[in-house]
Amino acid sequence: MSGMCGTGQRRRPGPDEALARELAETATRAGNRQAAGVALAAFERAVQLSEDPAERGRRLLAASEVASQLGDIGAARRLLGEVVDEHLRPADQAWLSYLRETFFVTGWSGTARLAVYAELVDALRREGDLRRAADALHAMGLRFFWSNAEPETIQLYLDVADQFDAVEEDPRLVATVAMIAPIERGAVSLERITQLRTRFDLNPAELHALGLASGAIGALDMAAQFYAAAAAGVRAQGRIGVLAQLLTSQAFTAANLGDARVAVPAAAEAASLATETGQPAWALTARLMLGHAEALRGDGAAARQAADLGESILLPSGRLPMLALVQTIRGVEALAGGRPEDGYRQLHRIFDPGDVSYHPQMRFVTLGHLAEAAARSGQEGALRAIVTQLSPVARECGSPALAVALRYAGALLANDAAVFELALDADLSGWPFERARLQHAYGVWLRRQRRAAESRPLLRSAAATFDALGAVPWADRSRAELRASGESLRRSVDAAGVLTPQELQVARLAAEGLSNKEIAERLFLSPRTITTHLYRIYPKLGIKSRGELARLMADST
């Protein structure tokens, strides 16, 4: 390999298309093995040796993508700058347009070019370049989630995807179909993803893709597992550009699961890495996820600041579907701040097709908050209409998040012990926030029925779970209801509330038993910085050793 890339005796002084082709194949194989550094070196040398202008352009495009994975957006932009548009084949011209939009942030084209990109994917497939065709299709899948595409465009992409031979077995193709059509193909995609979860040979890119797909469908519990496994692999590979994107998605999942203690450090690191690697769109999304987590924690000022920042950027740039993230923050912050009527008004915009913040799939993960806001502000009639509208959608797509939220909303509307019991009998092991929210609602109902003794175990459990998730306002409400029932419960130590996001991340890793050197490698910091963080963490938590830290962190999870 070193000789082929120009450091050994096999180096040739002038263009050599045969050697360039061989190097490009080597680069592709390296990319398949997730060896991005080797792939980039091989692609760049292949570019230097290329005789065919069209092939040179295609290799420059491939090299720029690999550079972005490594977090070197400057190199990605430099490589794209060397591309001569008129030398490219039509499919590559379309792909160049997409990459320029991605790396140079030239403006969001939304759904306008989706049909053109579909033709690109199909052209690559017909040419036999199945790897690039699948990669391009996967890239479009993520765009679909934030585009609110028309049914005709969705069907166009499904027709293209169905032409691939391995669409039912290939993890990335399975994931792509789920992201393109999470409602139309949600149920079958969920079944395939569940089957793929048992495989031990999935690489980080495949795990990342399956996490995205699980999140699109609303299988947030599965998405969290895929992201955790993918993050470990991507860190080991040093692909910090991809890591920034992955951590942003992990924070999205954690925040929508109500887990502020995972969402805060993931979002903070994602925002830092995305900024460092020149990915402003991902940096903004990470900041919105941090705002969502701060809303869960009860930091209204930080949440409102994040929402205002997001709106100020997303509205002018035309990324309107992403405004659903802004409305989620505002709705959750209002709920946390004791303003349920405002919370309902903010969240309802996500459910209104006539509103710029409308987002079909974000309804799945925000319905629980909307239902809580409606019940607390006396808007049960409006909630009932939404439940009626979404129930057939749930049957069609099989979204776990939507099913969980509908059970909760149904219990609130039924106002009946048997319905509460039935909802709690469902498997909510992967949905601790939703289980606690249901326990709280049932406990409140029982207390108001003068069944205080029966309400206490439910309220006690709800408070403990909310505390463990860092959802302080919800925990405080459960404790208040518990006091009204005749029992008091002291608030637990909240590490997430007193530590900065990076300190919390260091604390978690130290509690897991990692050394300062290992933590530094994991977070791309120096061991000395880790020592400084721990020096600050101990007095904040009132502890003096790693052993105490491990016990405290274990008690809070």
Number of C-alpha atoms within 10 A of each C-alpha: 14 13 11 20 20 16 10 11 9 12 15 13 9 10 15 15 18 13 18 27 19 14 24 27 16 19 29 22 14 17 16 14 14 20 18 24 18 20 25 25 21 27 29 23 21 32 25 18 22 23 16 14 16 18 21 26 26 22 26 27 23 22 28 25 23 29 24 23 25 23 24 20 22 16 17 25 19 13 21 23 14 12 20 14 17 11 16 19 15 14 18 21 20 19 20 20 14 20 19 16 14 16 20 17 13 13 13 14 14 17 16 11 12 21 14 13 20 23 17 21 27 24 18 18 19 12 9 11 13 16 13 15 22 22 15 19 24 23 14 20 25 19 16 23 23 21 19 19 18 10 10 10 17 18 15 14 25 19 13 16 25 13 12 16 10 13 17 17 13 16 23 23 25 25 30 30 26 31 29 28 24 29 22 18 18 25 19 19 26 25 11 18 22 15 11 18 15 9 8 7 9 16 16 22 20 19 26 30 27 31 29 29 33 30 27 28 29 28 25 27 21 21 25 23 16 22 24 17 16 25 22 13 19 23 17 11 16 19 23 23 26 24 26 31 24 26 27 30 27 32 34 27 29 26 27 26 22 23 26 29 30 23 32 30 24 26 33 24 24 32 28 14 25 27 17 17 21 18 23 17 17 22 25 21 25 32 26 29 36 31 34 38 33 28 31 31 29 23 19 21 12 16 28 20 13 26 23 14 16 21 20 11 14 18 15 10 14 15 19 21 23 23 24 27 25 28 25 31 31 27 29 31 32 25 25 23 18 14 16 24 18 20 28 26 17 23 29 25 21 28 21 14 11 9 14 17 26 23 24 18 22 24 25 26 26 24 27 22 24 29 27 24 29 26 21 18 15 12 15 18 12 13 24 16 10 18 21 11 11 17 13 11 17 20 13 16 22 23 26 22 25 27 20 23 24 23 20 26 26 19 22 24 18 12 13 14 13 11 18 22 14 11 21 19 10 11 10 15 10 14 17 19 22 24 24 25 24 28 26 28 23 25 29 23 19 20 19 13 10 12 14 20 14 14 24 26 15 22 31 22 18 28 32 20 23 29 24 26 27 29 27 24 22 25 28 18 18 29 24 16 23 25 14 15 22 10 14 14 15 8 13 14 16 19 22 25 18 13 18 16 21 17 20 23 22 25 24 21 19 21 19 14 13 14 14 20 14 17 21 19 15 16 15 13 14 14 16 11 12 23 15 11 18 21 12 13 22 16 10 12 16 11 13 13 10 16 12 15 23 17 11 18 20 13 11 19 12
